[in-house]
Amino acid sequence: MVNSLNKKWKEFLYGFSGFGPNFLMVLMGAYFTDAINPSALGEAGKYMRFASGACFIMPAVFPILYAIAKAFDGIIDIPFAHITDTLSTKWGRRRPAILVCLLPMMLAYVMCWLPIGGAGHQAINTAWILVWALIFFATYTMGMIAYYGSLSTTCVNEPQRLRVSGYKSFFDTISYCLVYALVPLVLDGMNVYINNFVYICSPLMLTLVIPLFMIKEGAKYGYPENEGLKEEKVTLGESIRLTFKNKIFMRWQVVNCCTFFGLQMFLVSMNALITGGMGMDGAQMAILNTCAFAPVPVMLYLFNKLKAKKGTRFTYQSCLISFAVSILSFFFASTFMLGTNNVGIQYVIGCLGGVCGSWAIGAFFMMPYLVPAQISSVEEKLTGKNHSAMYFAGNAVCTSIVSAISGSLIYELIKNLFICKGTWGVKWATGKYALDIAALKFGADASQVFNLGLLLVPFIVAICCVLGAFLARKMPKDYTAECVGRELKKLDPSVDLSKLEISEEYNHKEEKGEILFVQIGLSVLSGFIFGFVWLAFLFNSIKKIAKKFSSGLAWVCSCLIPFASIIFTLKAFKAIKAKANEVGAKTVGNPALFIIFGIMFPILPINVVSLSLLQKNMNNIYKAEENAENGVEETASVEGATEQA
């Protein structure tokens, strides 16, 4: 076997290869359906929708069709996986699939965000989006399955697969951190609507080019087509049978489906849960998500430590229970429970819930990647049959169907339902003024009306996680080569476990965990990387209102020199306060607080408290200027709601 990843930096780079497509897929999952039908976003999520704030699709029909499209995305994984497993060309089998899919994937993604019918032709937009979504899902699936399927051959042993899976999990964490923590800040700070931001980010898909230069197969390397390792060809029917009759894989899949049913609903609704359910803006959202994502790499380190002592099953069960508890924080910190003037309590509940949930987040990223790769690799060594992509396809087809039902069908329908305190019944409303429309239908004040879907989501997710933890009892204790080999021998007594060479290849326990120092470094990067970018945007905004403020110097000094942030924070606050007084905007914070926070947090990008106060003041200035320019009256939203109703 050709060792493609013969250096540690290559492992790291290979784990990075899927970052672009995954980032844009997460971005689509987090913002797309709410952008085209913003009924659950609330006013705080202004830039998370299209500029007009209209509902661009048929709200009762689109969720059903979009769920079918997502399910189709899972079903086509099966034939696509077989193609990448059996393709024979002089360039190999994985690389051609990646190359062919790359450009259509980028084009289809952009087209999904261009509803050509405008706000007045919902039927045209529904058809247009579904066609391009099908193309995007198909090409994304083919490209990513080829990339994932190559893991069993690019990595030579379990420790290396564990490291690469860990790196991939790290970059997945970066993706989610950027999407849920940085993007809201960029949208609010730069006054950019989500569709325009997507166009700027679309070239990131080109990171999938990296495997084309790192996968060593084909005529040049004699693998697997020529004089290299000869593998037993596996037909489509046999590949499906081997995958879905593999009990160790299917026991994992049952648990994974329960997890994904809840997880996908949560990921699709997270922005709405914070902006619509908790009434928070982009800066406040960043704080909550930092608490959830910053500790993930360290949690992964602890995950591997606990896994070594208690096994994968017990550790993953603890993750599911932890996430079930943490997700309920969105309900108990919602305005439905606490009202609108208890931001401090919301912070405490939300931040504690985020830290609790971070124990599970890394595992959710790593396990669906690690388990199929480990099973397929051991099976190949024991039987000579390599159909690794089919395991990822089996993973995808199951999770795609449950995700389509939960995130694309159930949530997209229930987010249009509203209830009113003190009044029985449920009302349906869509679009920018959905809350006001529902209030008119109830004949009540909007402050007493709440989105029913956002209240139900935390409980649905929690139930799914608890059920998954219960069903995990059927999983093997661990997924080491020894455990997987023994399970496969139960299915086929003729296999020879000595082929695993366990004593030589898999008994490198010292390689399975990265040292704590590296994990802490990754934690700082994944959790706080957005702070450096946020700070740059914030200082640039301040420079526009205070010409003498040197944003570049302030940014460099604040990022690199301990305690220098105190000086520039005070200067920034002084400039903001002067502008706020000019436009009649309120300000929060005072110099003493900024000095205290600056001492507590020597490096400003991780001082989310000071950043949040400054950003809040800037947002107040933007709002005051916008109201002055447009002559906005307090009854504007009610009038718009009356017209739509």
DOGUZA-168643 format. One record per residue (C-alpha): residue number from 1; residue in three letters; x, y, z. Coordinates in steps of 0.5 Angstrom, whole numbers. Example, Ala and Ser with C-alpha at 12.3 -4.5 7.8 and 13.67 -1.06 7.14 Angstrom:
BEGIN
  resi  resn      u      v      w
     1   Ala     25     -9     16
     2   Ser     27     -2     14
! end
This chain:
BEGIN
  resi  resn      u      v      w
     1   Met      0      0      0
     2   Val      3      7     -2
     3   Asn      3     11      4
     4   Ser      0     18      2
     5   Leu      0     21      9
     6   Asn      7     20     11
     7   Lys      8     26     14
     8   Lys      4     30     20
     9   Trp      3     36     16
    10   Lys      0     32     10
    11   Glu     -5     29     15
    12   Phe     -7     36     18
    13   Leu     -8     38     11
    14   Tyr    -12     32      9
    15   Gly    -16     33     14
    16   Phe    -17     41     12
    17   Ser    -19     38      5
    18   Gly    -27     38      6
    19   Phe    -27     45     10
    20   Gly    -30     49      4
    21   Pro    -35     45      2
    22   Asn    -37     43      9
    23   Phe    -37     50     11
    24   Leu    -42     52      5
    25   Met    -46     46      7
    26   Val    -47     48     14
    27   Leu    -48     55     12
    28   Met    -54     53      8
    29   Gly    -57     49     13
    30   Ala    -56     54     18
    31   Tyr    -59     60     14
    32   Phe    -62     58      7
    33   Thr    -69     56      9
    34   Asp    -70     62     14
    35   Ala    -67     67      9
    36   Ile    -72     65      4
    37   Asn    -78     65      9
    38   Pro    -76     69     15
    39   Ser    -82     68     20
    40   Ala    -78     65     26
    41   Leu    -72     70     26
    42   Gly    -75     76     29
    43   Glu    -72     83     28
    44   Ala    -65     81     31
    45   Gly    -64     77     25
    46   Lys    -65     82     20
    47   Tyr    -59     81     16
    48   Met    -60     73     16
    49   Arg    -65     74     11
    50   Phe    -66     77      4
    51   Ala    -66     85      4
    52   Ser    -74     85      2
    53   Gly    -75     80      8
    54   Ala    -81     77      4
    55   Cys    -83     69      4
    56   Phe    -80     67     -3
    57   Ile    -83     60     -3
    58   Met    -89     57     -2
    59   Pro    -89     56      5
    60   Ala    -94     50      6
    61   Val    -91     46      0
    62   Phe    -83     48      0
    63   Pro    -82     44      6
    64   Ile    -85     37      3
    65   Leu    -81     38     -3
    66   Tyr    -75     40      0
    67   Ala    -75     34      5
    68   Ile    -76     30     -1
    69   Ala    -70     33     -5
    70   Lys    -66     32      2
    71   Ala    -68     25      2
    72   Phe    -66     24     -5
    73   Asp    -59     27     -3
    74   Gly    -58     21      1
    75   Ile    -61     15     -3
    76   Ile    -56     17     -9
    77   Asp    -50     16     -4
    78   Ile    -51      9     -6
    79   Pro    -50      8    -13
    80   Phe    -45     14    -13
    81   Ala    -41     10     -7
    82   His    -41      4    -12
    83   Ile    -38      8    -17
    84   Thr    -32     11    -13
    85   Asp    -31      4    -10
    86   Thr    -30      1    -17
    87   Leu    -28      6    -22
    88   Ser    -22      4    -26
    89   Thr    -18     10    -29
    90   Lys    -11     11    -30
    91   Trp    -12     17    -25
    92   Gly    -15     12    -20
    93   Arg    -22     12    -17
    94   Arg    -23     17    -12
    95   Arg    -20     23    -16
    96   Pro    -24     23    -22
    97   Ala    -30     23    -18
    98   Ile    -28     29    -14
    99   Leu    -25     33    -21
   100   Val    -32     32    -25
   101   Cys    -36     34    -19
   102   Leu    -33     41    -17
   103   Leu    -35     46    -22
   104   Pro    -42     44    -22
   105   Met    -43     44    -15
   106   Met    -40     51    -14
   107   Leu    -45     53    -20
   108   Ala    -51     50    -17
   109   Tyr    -50     52    -10
   110   Val    -50     60    -12
   111   Met    -56     59    -16
   112   Cys    -60     56    -10
   113   Trp    -59     63     -7
   114   Leu    -61     67    -13
   115   Pro    -69     66    -13
   116   Ile    -70     69    -20
   117   Gly    -78     70    -19
   118   Gly    -77     75    -14
   119   Ala    -82     76     -8
   120   Gly    -88     76    -12
   121   His    -87     69    -16
   122   Gln    -87     64    -10
   123   Ala    -88     58    -15
   124   Ile    -83     59    -20
   125   Asn    -78     60    -14
   126   Thr    -80     54    -11
   127   Ala    -79     50    -17
   128   Trp    -72     54    -19
   129   Ile    -69     52    -12
   130   Leu    -71     45    -12
   131   Val    -68     44    -19
   132   Trp    -61     47    -17
   133   Ala    -61     44    -10
   134   Leu    -62     37    -13
   135   Ile    -56     38    -17
   136   Phe    -52     41    -11
   137   Phe    -54     35     -7
   138   Ala    -52     30    -12
   139   Thr    -45     33    -14
   140   Tyr    -43     35     -7
   141   Thr    -45     28     -5
   142   Met    -41     25    -10
   143   Gly    -35     29     -9
   144   Met    -35     28     -1
   145   Ile    -36     21     -1
   146   Ala    -30     20     -6
   147   Tyr    -26     24     -1
   148   Tyr    -29     20      5
   149   Gly    -28     14      2
   150   Ser    -20     15      0
   151   Leu    -19     15      8
   152   Ser    -19      7      9
   153   Thr    -13      7      4
   154   Thr     -9     14      5
   155   Cys     -9     12     12
   156   Val     -5      6     14
   157   Asn     -7      4     21
   158   Glu    -12      6     26
   159   Pro     -8     11     30
   160   Gln     -7     15     23
   161   Arg    -14     15     22
   162   Leu    -16     17     29
   163   Arg    -11     23     28
   164   Val    -14     25     21
   165   Ser    -21     24     24
   166   Gly    -19     29     29
   167   Tyr    -16     34     25
   168   Lys    -23     33     20
   169   Ser    -27     34     27
   170   Phe    -23     40     29
   171   Phe    -24     44     22
   172   Asp    -31     42     22
   173   Thr    -31     45     29
   174   Ile    -28     51     26
   175   Ser    -34     51     20
   176   Tyr    -39     51     26
   177   Cys    -36     56     30
   178   Leu    -35     61     24
   179   Val    -42     60     21
   180   Tyr    -46     61     28
   181   Ala    -41     66     32
   182   Leu    -37     70     26
   183   Val    -42     70     21
   184   Pro    -48     74     25
   185   Leu    -43     79     27
   186   Val    -40     80     20
   187   Leu    -47     81     17
   188   Asp    -49     86     23
   189   Gly    -43     89     23
   190   Met    -42     90     15
   191   Asn    -50     91     14
   192   Val    -49     85      9
   193   Tyr    -55     80      7
   194   Ile    -54     73      8
   195   Asn    -54     72      0
   196   Asn    -49     77     -2
   197   Phe    -44     74      4
   198   Val    -45     67      1
   199   Tyr    -43     69     -6
   200   Ile    -37     72     -3
   201   Cys    -35     65      0
   202   Ser    -37     60     -5
   203   Pro    -30     60     -8
   204   Leu    -28     56     -1
   205   Met    -31     50     -4
   206   Leu    -24     49     -8
   207   Thr    -21     46     -2
   208   Leu    -23     40     -5
   209   Val    -18     40    -10
   210   Ile    -13     38     -4
   211   Pro    -14     31     -5
   212   Leu    -13     31    -12
   213   Phe     -5     32    -10
   214   Met     -5     27     -4
   215   Ile     -9     21     -6
   216   Lys     -4     16     -9
   217   Glu     -7     11    -14
   218   Gly     -8     10    -21
   219   Ala     -3      8    -26
   220   Lys      3     12    -23
   221   Tyr      3      9    -17
   222   Gly      1      2    -19
   223   Tyr     -5      2    -14
   224   Pro    -10     -1    -15
   225   Glu    -11     -2    -22
   226   Asn     -4     -5    -24
   227   Glu      1     -9    -21
   228   Gly      0     -6    -14
   229   Leu     -5     -9     -9
   230   Lys    -10    -13    -12
   231   Glu    -17    -12     -9
   232   Glu    -23    -17    -10
   233   Lys    -28    -13    -14
   234   Val    -35    -12    -11
   235   Thr    -41    -11    -14
   236   Leu    -47     -6    -13
   237   Gly    -51    -11    -10
   238   Glu    -46    -15     -6
   239   Ser    -43     -8     -3
   240   Ile    -50     -6     -1
   241   Arg    -51    -13      2
   242   Leu    -44    -13      6
   243   Thr    -46     -6      9
   244   Phe    -53     -6     11
   245   Lys    -52    -13     14
   246   Asn    -46    -11     18
   247   Lys    -49    -12     25
   248   Ile    -44     -7     28
   249   Phe    -45     -2     23
   250   Met    -52     -2     23
   251   Arg    -52     -2     31
   252   Trp    -48      4     30
   253   Gln    -53      7     25
   254   Val    -59      6     29
   255   Val    -56     11     34
   256   Asn    -53     16     29
   257   Cys    -60     17     26
   258   Cys    -63     18     33
   259   Thr    -58     23     34
   260   Phe    -58     26     27
   261   Phe    -66     27     27
   262   Gly    -65     32     33
   263   Leu    -58     35     31
   264   Gln    -60     37     24
   265   Met    -67     40     27
   266   Phe    -63     44     32
   267   Leu    -57     46     27
   268   Val    -63     49     22
   269   Ser    -66     52     28
   270   Met    -60     55     32
   271   Asn    -60     62     29
   272   Ala    -68     63     30
   273   Leu    -67     60     37
   274   Ile    -63     65     39
   275   Thr    -65     71     35
   276   Gly    -73     70     35
   277   Gly    -73     65     41
   278   Met    -68     69     46
   279   Gly    -69     76     43
   280   Met    -61     76     42
   281   Asp    -57     80     37
   282   Gly    -51     78     33
   283   Ala    -46     80     38
   284   Gln    -50     76     44
   285   Met    -50     70     39
   286   Ala    -43     70     38
   287   Ile    -42     70     46
   288   Leu    -46     64     47
   289   Asn    -43     60     41
   290   Thr    -36     61     43
   291   Cys    -38     58     50
   292   Ala    -41     52     46
   293   Phe    -35     51     41
   294   Ala    -29     54     44
   295   Pro    -28     48     49
   296   Val    -29     43     43
   297   Pro    -22     41     42
   298   Val    -20     40     49
   299   Met    -27     36     50
   300   Leu    -24     32     44
   301   Tyr    -18     30     48
   302   Leu    -22     29     54
   303   Phe    -26     24     50
   304   Asn    -21     20     48
   305   Lys    -18     20     55
   306   Leu    -25     17     57
   307   Lys    -26     13     51
   308   Ala    -19      9     53
   309   Lys    -21      8     60
   310   Lys    -29      7     59
   311   Gly    -30      5     51
   312   Thr    -33      9     46
   313   Arg    -40      6     48
   314   Phe    -40      9     55
   315   Thr    -37     16     52
   316   Tyr    -41     17     47
   317   Gln    -47     16     51
   318   Ser    -45     21     56
   319   Cys    -44     26     50
   320   Leu    -52     25     48
   321   Ile    -54     26     55
   322   Ser    -50     32     56
   323   Phe    -53     35     50
   324   Ala    -60     33     52
   325   Val    -59     37     58
   326   Ser    -55     43     54
   327   Ile    -61     44     49
   328   Leu    -66     45     54
   329   Ser    -62     52     56
   330   Phe    -65     55     49
   331   Phe    -72     54     52
   332   Phe    -71     56     59
   333   Ala    -67     62     57
   334   Ser    -73     64     52
   335   Thr    -77     70     52
   336   Phe    -83     66     53
   337   Met    -80     64     60
   338   Leu    -76     70     62
   339   Gly    -79     76     59
   340   Thr    -75     81     55
   341   Asn    -71     84     61
   342   Asn    -67     79     63
   343   Val    -61     79     59
   344   Gly    -56     77     65
   345   Ile    -60     71     67
   346   Gln    -60     69     59
   347   Tyr    -53     69     59
   348   Val    -52     65     65
   349   Ile    -57     60     62
   350   Gly    -54     60     55
   351   Cys    -47     60     57
   352   Leu    -47     54     62
   353   Gly    -51     50     57
   354   Gly    -46     52     51
   355   Val    -40     49     55
   356   Cys    -45     43     57
   357   Gly    -46     42     50
   358   Ser    -39     42     48
   359   Trp    -37     36     51
   360   Ala    -42     33     45
   361   Ile    -40     37     39
   362   Gly    -34     34     38
   363   Ala    -36     27     38
   364   Phe    -42     29     33
   365   Phe    -37     31     28
   366   Met    -32     25     29
   367   Met    -36     19     30
   368   Pro    -40     19     23
   369   Tyr    -33     19     20
   370   Leu    -29     15     24
   371   Val    -33      9     25
   372   Pro    -35      7     18
   373   Ala    -27      8     16
   374   Gln    -25      4     22
   375   Ile    -30     -2     20
   376   Ser    -29     -2     12
   377   Ser    -21     -2     13
   378   Val    -21     -8     18
   379   Glu    -26    -11     13
   380   Glu    -21    -10      7
   381   Lys    -16    -13     11
   382   Leu    -20    -19     13
   383   Thr    -23    -20      7
   384   Gly    -20    -17      1
   385   Lys    -26    -13     -1
   386   Asn    -25     -5     -1
   387   His    -32     -2     -1
   388   Ser    -31      4      4
   389   Ala    -35      9      0
   390   Met    -41      5      1
   391   Tyr    -40      5      9
   392   Phe    -40     13      8
   393   Ala    -46     12      3
   394   Gly    -50      8      8
   395   Asn    -48     13     14
   396   Ala    -51     19      9
   397   Val    -57     15      6
   398   Cys    -60     14     13
   399   Thr    -58     21     16
   400   Ser    -60     24     10
   401   Ile    -67     21     11
   402   Val    -68     23     18
   403   Ser    -65     30     17
   404   Ala    -70     31     11
   405   Ile    -76     29     16
   406   Ser    -73     33     22
   407   Gly    -70     39     19
   408   Ser    -73     40     12
   409   Leu    -80     38     14
   410   Ile    -82     38     21
   411   Tyr    -78     45     23
   412   Glu    -80     48     17
   413   Leu    -87     47     18
   414   Ile    -88     48     25
   415   Lys    -84     55     25
   416   Asn    -90     58     22
   417   Leu    -94     56     28
   418   Phe    -95     61     34
   419   Ile    -99     61     40
   420   Cys   -101     67     45
   421   Lys   -100     67     53
   422   Gly   -107     67     56
   423   Thr   -111     65     49
   424   Trp   -112     58     46
   425   Gly   -111     56     39
   426   Val   -105     56     34
   427   Lys   -104     61     28
   428   Trp   -100     60     22
   429   Ala    -96     66     19
   430   Thr    -90     67     15
   431   Gly    -85     72     12
   432   Lys    -82     78     16
   433   Tyr    -88     80     20
   434   Ala    -90     73     22
   435   Leu    -90     75     29
   436   Asp    -95     81     28
   437   Ile    -99     78     23
   438   Ala   -100     72     29
   439   Ala   -102     78     34
   440   Leu   -107     81     30
   441   Lys   -110     74     29
   442   Phe   -110     73     36
   443   Gly   -113     80     37
   444   Ala   -107     80     42
   445   Asp   -101     85     43
   446   Ala    -94     82     40
   447   Ser    -91     81     46
   448   Gln    -95     76     48
   449   Val    -95     72     42
   450   Phe    -89     66     41
   451   Asn    -87     62     36
   452   Leu    -89     55     37
   453   Gly    -84     51     33
   454   Leu    -78     55     37
   455   Leu    -81     52     44
   456   Leu    -82     45     41
   457   Val    -75     44     38
   458   Pro    -71     44     45
   459   Phe    -75     38     47
   460   Ile    -75     34     41
   461   Val    -68     34     41
   462   Ala    -67     32     48
   463   Ile    -72     26     47
   464   Cys    -68     24     41
   465   Cys    -61     24     45
   466   Val    -64     21     51
   467   Leu    -67     15     46
   468   Gly    -60     15     42
   469   Ala    -56     14     49
   470   Phe    -61      8     51
   471   Leu    -61      5     44
   472   Ala    -53      5     44
   473   Arg    -53      0     49
   474   Lys    -53     -5     43
   475   Met    -46     -2     40
   476   Pro    -40     -5     42
   477   Lys    -36     -3     47
   478   Asp    -31      0     43
   479   Tyr    -29      1     35
   480   Thr    -21     -2     36
   481   Ala    -19     -6     30
   482   Glu    -19    -12     35
   483   Cys    -27    -11     37
   484   Val    -29    -10     30
   485   Gly    -25    -16     28
   486   Arg    -29    -20     33
   487   Glu    -35    -18     31
   488   Leu    -34    -19     23
   489   Lys    -32    -26     25
   490   Lys    -38    -27     28
   491   Leu    -42    -26     22
   492   Asp    -36    -30     18
   493   Pro    -33    -35     22
   494   Ser    -28    -36     16
   495   Val    -24    -30     17
   496   Asp    -17    -30     19
   497   Leu    -16    -25     25
   498   Ser     -9    -26     24
   499   Lys     -9    -21     18
   500   Leu    -10    -15     22
   501   Glu     -3    -16     25
   502   Ile     -6    -13     32
   503   Ser      1    -13     36
   504   Glu      5     -9     31
   505   Glu      0     -4     27
   506   Tyr     -6     -3     32
   507   Asn     -2     -3     39
   508   His      0      4     39
   509   Lys     -4      7     44
   510   Glu      1     13     45
   511   Glu     -1     15     38
   512   Lys     -8     15     39
   513   Gly     -9     22     43
   514   Glu     -5     28     41
   515   Ile     -2     32     47
   516   Leu     -6     37     51
   517   Phe     -2     43     49
   518   Val     -4     42     42
   519   Gln    -11     41     44
   520   Ile    -11     47     48
   521   Gly     -8     51     42
   522   Leu    -13     48     37
   523   Ser    -18     50     42
   524   Val    -16     57     42
   525   Leu    -16     57     34
   526   Ser    -23     54     34
   527   Gly    -26     58     39
   528   Phe    -23     65     39
   529   Ile    -21     66     31
   530   Phe    -27     70     30
   531   Gly    -25     75     35
   532   Phe    -19     77     31
   533   Val    -24     78     25
   534   Trp    -29     81     29
   535   Leu    -24     86     32
   536   Ala    -22     88     25
   537   Phe    -29     90     23
   538   Leu    -31     93     29
   539   Phe    -25     98     29
   540   Asn    -26     99     22
   541   Ser    -33    101     23
   542   Ile    -31    106     29
   543   Lys    -26    109     24
   544   Lys    -32    111     20
   545   Ile    -35    115     25
   546   Ala    -28    118     28
   547   Lys    -23    120     23
   548   Lys    -17    120     28
   549   Phe    -18    113     30
   550   Ser    -13    109     27
   551   Ser    -16    102     26
   552   Gly    -10     98     23
   553   Leu     -5    100     29
   554   Ala    -11     99     34
   555   Trp    -12     92     31
   556   Val     -5     90     31
   557   Cys     -3     92     38
   558   Ser     -9     89     41
   559   Cys     -8     83     38
   560   Leu     -1     82     40
   561   Ile      1     86     46
   562   Pro     -2     84     53
   563   Phe     -6     90     56
   564   Ala     -5     94     50
   565   Ser    -13     93     48
   566   Ile    -15     97     55
   567   Ile    -12    104     51
   568   Phe    -15    102     45
   569   Thr    -22    100     48
   570   Leu    -22    107     52
   571   Lys    -21    111     45
   572   Ala    -26    107     42
   573   Phe    -31    108     47
   574   Lys    -30    115     47
   575   Ala    -31    116     40
   576   Ile    -37    111     40
   577   Lys    -40    115     46
   578   Ala    -39    122     42
   579   Lys    -43    119     36
   580   Ala    -48    116     40
   581   Asn    -50    123     43
   582   Glu    -50    126     36
   583   Val    -55    121     34
   584   Gly    -59    120     40
   585   Ala    -57    113     41
   586   Lys    -56    110     48
   587   Thr    -49    107     50
   588   Val    -48    102     55
   589   Gly    -41    101     59
   590   Asn    -36    105     62
   591   Pro    -29    106     62
   592   Ala    -28    103     69
   593   Leu    -31     97     66
   594   Phe    -27     97     60
   595   Ile    -21     97     65
   596   Ile    -23     91     69
   597   Phe    -24     87     63
   598   Gly    -18     89     60
   599   Ile    -14     87     66
   600   Met    -18     80     66
   601   Phe    -17     79     59
   602   Pro    -10     81     56
   603   Ile    -12     79     49
   604   Leu    -18     83     47
   605   Pro    -20     78     41
   606   Ile    -22     73     47
   607   Asn    -25     79     51
   608   Val    -32     78     49
   609   Val    -35     82     54
   610   Ser    -31     89     52
   611   Leu    -33     87     44
   612   Ser    -40     86     46
   613   Leu    -41     92     49
   614   Leu    -37     96     44
   615   Gln    -41     92     38
   616   Lys    -48     93     42
   617   Asn    -47    101     42
   618   Met    -45    101     35
   619   Asn    -51     97     33
   620   Asn    -55    102     37
   621   Ile    -52    108     33
   622   Tyr    -53    104     26
   623   Lys    -61    103     28
   624   Ala    -61    111     30
   625   Glu    -58    113     24
   626   Glu    -63    108     20
   627   Asn    -69    111     23
   628   Ala    -67    118     22
   629   Glu    -66    117     15
   630   Asn    -72    113     13
   631   Gly    -77    116     18
   632   Val    -79    110     21
   633   Glu    -85    110     25
   634   Glu    -86    105     31
   635   Thr    -93    103     27
   636   Ala    -89    101     21
   637   Ser    -89     94     22
   638   Val    -96     93     25
   639   Glu    -98     97     18
   640   Gly    -94     92     14
   641   Ala    -97     86     18
   642   Thr   -104     89     17
   643   Glu   -103     89     10
   644   Gln   -100     82      9
   645   Ala   -106     79     14
! end
